[in-house]
């Protein structure tokens, strides 16, 4: 039985959004949320609404940009895409994340 | 401002709309997805919403992220606050009126103080202008001015100026007015150019140059009807021909503010140039000096520079011994007057600050009461998840709203009052015009806003913090008041009463002092006496011809129909002017420096007929006569106090005394020829002081006042008097003509002013305190309605209920008033110099005020109490 869905760990949502945009190209908020859920495969309880403050935060930092376009159902939707600075940030975050994971693994592994 | 606001609001709207649309799209896409997976439409929509989470929270979080949250909340709170105030107009009105009064008086005082304290001298690059004085704040010897001007290395140039009374004849009517004599470079140093014609130049400042005048804008308009062809027009100044060469710009009012001259003439212009003898003896008129620093130089540099020159002068000339030079920033108002004004304004601002504090305390009391009434509302907000900080912010916003509304009202009323006052100007003795010009500008608005913020904190913070501390659970139970809260409110009422008592007692003591002062016997009668000043200094009379001129003048005036008697005096009694001398009787040695006070005697120079005109009775000897001239034996008339002090029980007639200059010099022997009844000379409140009169024929003064006793209304004599004087001497201008009764009122001006200020402020705080007491008591009554209902239902008499309800507030009232009386006794002691024949702890004033305030406080408590005691018990019991 799969473990019950966990809350989004603090600070990881930004990283997920950046990765999604890098991988998928321009996407609207709904698309980003769906993609994250798909990848998480039910391991994550994402309140889809929380995506929007995160998007604004990233935009303010200059890591993503937005542009109005039309969605699959012909509604106006904002499409977000990653910037160069965003890609650089993603790389840095990835590395630091990997380090953290490695460190945690060593720590937890030693204990057991 | 409005544009900015609308843009701001617009930005919010657009952003909100964008976000709405984005969320909408998201939800629809999600719904469609759900439908595809086989859900019914309704179900699909609900599922989509669930997956999305709270739409409102998302928006809020989004807003927080934007950082505009504070502003947005603020706008929201403001809207809410306005709605709230509209719902309780009584409270809103009371609060705004209270704060308007409190803020208004402070802003008004500030509007007067600000320009006096901050306005700099007019002119170009005025930050380079400095004021120069000798010793602390004495005018500069003209000879020293020349030395400074010629030897300085730090100052670009220095200008000298002095106020001088002069007579101006246009056509055949001579007028006495205030002019200013200035060095030729005066306008150039300041950097002022004429609006018409030209200003003065160094070429005009030579004894052989033709006489020219530059007019002020006001003088040009009032005296010459703003004649555009004024330049080149001949006028007669001090009996000599002059030509108008220019008109100064409207905003230039000279450099002796608050004294505003009507025209400028050169220092050495015809009739103004000092005599050769005075130049040699360095005794020319002294000057107010303004310097202009060279670019890059500082006040300190200039101070050092001039101090060197002054030190040289002090060693060269004996009269400069110990004389120092001092430089000050170039403010429009001279430093000595600035300091005085500052002192006076400090006292005034302290009083008005007290008023504002009373207003704030008052409002804080009301807010506390209301805070209690809003407990339920606040409880609900807390239950719905409002943060504590957010709640405090909302309550503070409401206070701020009140304060801002009040400041706006205050500024509007100050502008109105200021306009009214600005058109007022007082003609002072000597023909000077004083103008009071409050500056209505951004500074006023700024000060009002600063006060608004201060009052918000004072008024709102405590109640807001208190209210927000209520727990959710507490709120639902919180129906009966806790003891501490009631005590807090009662304390506020008591504090208010205490402050009110202080102000009103002061007002009452001063008012009684004023009444007593007006009933004091000045020792002379001013009824039916016209006083009119003349100034013949421009004719440089020596004493003998001067005395003859005065004798002829008296004779001429006596011929005017309706005149009973005429006298001349250098100083008019009871106009706050006095002059004293050190006097030694025959055989008396000069006292030690510390004992000088014992030989100080006040004096005045008068003509024959002065005593008769003022009805001062002779106790022995004779009045002055026309034969008391230079060359004849020097004579004096002394008062009874002087007779007692110098000659005790012996007869002083024919005894002699002389005037001592405090060093080595003694005047000639003066013989006592008459003794008069004691009187008041400088102020009404003064103790009896020794005094002597000298005849103008022997002690000549060129500026004197005609005192004319008439059987008619004094001012009605004026037209015939002027006609008579014109035939006597066409260049003799009469100025400051007034009934002597009105002039002597000047001596009680300080106490009158203090009494009216204290009275106005006292009444304001009395009203405030009454509102406060009423509000707080009424509120407490409402809270006890149920208890009262129960008592009534159980058979309590209405009178017992009233006694019960008012007992507590009476106790606090008594405490507040008692405390106020004690403080007032201290405060009144400080004002002792203004108290005439009234003790600082005047029982009438203290008792009266205690009674008045006690009654007011009781009434404020009694009225609501009675209302409650008349309630139908059924209604009362059901009220909560």
Boltz contact constraints between the chains, C-beta under 6 A:
constraints:
  - contact:
      token1: [A, 29]
      token2: [B, 22]
      max_distance: 6.0
  - contact:
      token1: [A, 29]
      token2: [B, 26]
      max_distance: 6.0
  - contact:
      token1: [A, 30]
      token2: [B, 26]
      max_distance: 6.0
  - contact:
      token1: [A, 30]
      token2: [B, 29]
      max_distance: 6.0
  - contact:
      token1: [A, 47]
      token2: [B, 53]
      max_distance: 6.0
  - contact:
      token1: [A, 48]
      token2: [B, 51]
      max_distance: 6.0
  - contact:
      token1: [A, 48]
      token2: [B, 52]
      max_distance: 6.0
  - contact:
      token1: [A, 49]
      token2: [B, 52]
      max_distance: 6.0
  - contact:
      token1: [A, 49]
      token2: [B, 53]
      max_distance: 6.0
  - contact:
      token1: [A, 49]
      token2: [B, 58]
      max_distance: 6.0
  - contact:
      token1: [A, 52]
      token2: [B, 58]
      max_distance: 6.0
  - contact:
      token1: [A, 52]
      token2: [B, 62]
      max_distance: 6.0
  - contact:
      token1: [A, 53]
      token2: [B, 61]
      max_distance: 6.0
  - contact:
      token1: [A, 53]
      token2: [B, 62]
      max_distance: 6.0
  - contact:
      token1: [A, 53]
      token2: [B, 65]
      max_distance: 6.0
  - contact:
      token1: [A, 56]
      token2: [B, 62]
      max_distance: 6.0
  - contact:
      token1: [A, 56]
      token2: [B, 65]
      max_distance: 6.0
  - contact:
      token1: [A, 57]
      token2: [B, 65]
      max_distance: 6.0
  - contact:
      token1: [A, 71]
      token2: [B, 25]
      max_distance: 6.0
  - contact:
      token1: [A, 75]
      token2: [B, 25]
      max_distance: 6.0
  - contact:
      token1: [A, 76]
      token2: [B, 21]
      max_distance: 6.0
  - contact:
      token1: [A, 77]
      token2: [B, 25]
      max_distance: 6.0
  - contact:
      token1: [A, 78]
      token2: [B, 22]
      max_distance: 6.0
